[in-house]
Amino acid sequence: MTERCEHCGAANRPRANFCAGCAAKLPGFAATGPSALELLDATAPRASAAAARADGAPGIQNDMALLPRRLVVGGLLLAIGFMAWYLYVTRAVDAVAVPARDGPIALQPAFQAIGSLEPQLDALPGVSAGARAAAARTAGTARVAAAAPVDDAAETVARFYRALSAGDGATAAGYVTPAKRGQGPLSGAAMTAFYGGLAEPLAIRSVRQLEAEVVEARYSYRATRTLCEGRALITMESPAPGATIRSISANC
């Protein structure tokens, strides 16, 4: 006789365990043991736990147990290395020969007398020949007198260029308008640096007044191999108490 499924009513062969229509269990089904899926589900957690115990836990426990021992051994090795280094250094210092002194140690004075501060032109290292020549020209001569107010524009220009011929930019700057004395090409430092280092000093040819505020100056000097034959037009100002140089336009 056929077995009818209680769920879908399909006819199945006698003693069938599962319905051919819906795969449900038939009344005559009798389990002989756990299925393969049940076996897998039951054994998987146990296998993973055993693997974790076999792989991880003992290794961690062993490392934790060996940690104090490793620290002690490492400390001993460091101490031994330090002692060996210290002995080596002290023996090396002791082995250095210290020369013996036969007599008492002569104490050197804290200060020693030095020579005069007179410039030795031939002993100046790194100074150009032009600078030494300019220093030699001015070493035995008196400095140009300090700038004094002059009402005459031509006389102001003449004094200005006489100071430059001696390489004295500080005195020459006294004849320049005060606004331009501190910096720029008409400052004392700039004019001293240029005119004080010429290979051939500046020589005044002529000074004459062309207009009320314009003075012409002719001069010559040599900075390099080429001789400069200069002509300059100087624009003047006339503030009290004297005339001063405002600007200079020159060919060289």
Number of C-alpha atoms within 10 A of each C-alpha: 8 11 19 17 20 12 13 13 12 14 14 18 13 11 13 16 18 18 22 16 13 12 12 15 16 19 15 12 12 9 8 6 8 8 9 9 9 10 11 10 10 11 11 11 11 11 11 11 11 11 12 12 12 11 11 10 12 12 12 11 10 10 12 11 11 11 11 11 11 12 11 10 11 12 12 12 11 11 11 11 11 12 10 11 11 11 10 11 11 10 10 10 9 9 9 8 7 7 6 6 7 6 6 6 7 6 6 7 7 5 6 7 6 6 6 6 6 7 11 9 14 10 8 10 7 6 12 12 13 18 18 19 18 20 17 15 14 16 13 8 9 8 13 17 9 12 17 13 15 18 15 13 23 22 15 25 27 17 20 23 22 18 27 25 24 24 27 23 24 21 24 28 26 23 26 24 18 13 9 16 19 13 11 11 13 24 20 21 17 18 22 21 14 15 24 26 22 22 20 20 21 24 18 17 12 11 18 16 17 12 10 11 16 18 23 20 21 17 18 17 20 18 16 11 8 8 13 16 15 17 18 16 18 23 19 23 18 17 11 10 10 15 23 27 25 18 16 16 11 13 9 12
